[in-house]
Amino acid sequence: MEIRGSVALVTGANRGLGAAFVQALRAAGAKKVYAAARDSARVAAADGVVPMRLDVTHPGDIAAAAQKCRDVTLLINNAGINRGGSLLSASSLDSSTAEWMTNFLGPLALSQAFAPVLAANGGGAILNVLSALSWISLPKGPATYAASKAAAWSLTNSLRHELHAQGTQVVGLHVGFMDTDMTRVLQLPKADPHEVARAAVAALGRGEIEVLADGTSQQIKQALSAGVYLRPPTHG
């Protein structure tokens, strides 16, 4: 899709990758960016940026956004949470419910609400922020989060089929650990969210449908056919 002159809605836009997306879109020539967050007061004000309240787990917020933002040509489902739970922990059902509400059902509900808007505006695009953990689970990693992102990957692929006829470009963005609040306590290499956002915006402009934004996601994608997800866990 053409980024210059576009109108985008970015969820989770108050920090991290969401805030980086807002900057990257404006730098690439987007005419307007609706910067959505649960607390719109935490969205940085800027020319061409419209802060708005949107909790992706609240149907009323989503319906109001779709009614207000009739000029949207690009939806970026970025909002996400990670409770860091293992599947067999005492809190795993609570963690899974919260993560699925935000990471899977939120993008689904927003895609349903904005599909007619995108169609009316020529097709446009939807970009879903996924994860390298869409494809694998780590021995000591956030298993419930990985499951929600795996479901979001499947959602992305299904949306691509269902929205093809109306000309909507559906993009999955995969990335490993990024230098955001979510991974602040982890001492390991992390991707720069601004570089990830710029790469994703450029890929949108080229008409791509999958973005592997860092070395981690690229390596894991290449290893899928070799059964990397089947390997026994290593500890040490």
Buried (B, 14 or more C-beta within 10 A) or exposed (E): BBBEEBBBBBBBBBBBBBBBBBBBBBEBBBBBBBBBBBEBEEBEEEEBBBBBBBBBBBEEBBEBBBEBBEBBBBBBBBBBBBBBBBEEBEEBEEBBBBBBBBBBBBBBBBBEBBBEBBBBBEBBBBBBBBBBBBBBBEEEBBBBBBBBBBBBBEBBBEBBEEBEEBEBBBBBBBBBBBBBEBBEEEEEEBBBBBBBBBBBBBBBBEEEBBBBBBEBBBEBBEBEEEEBEEEEEEEE
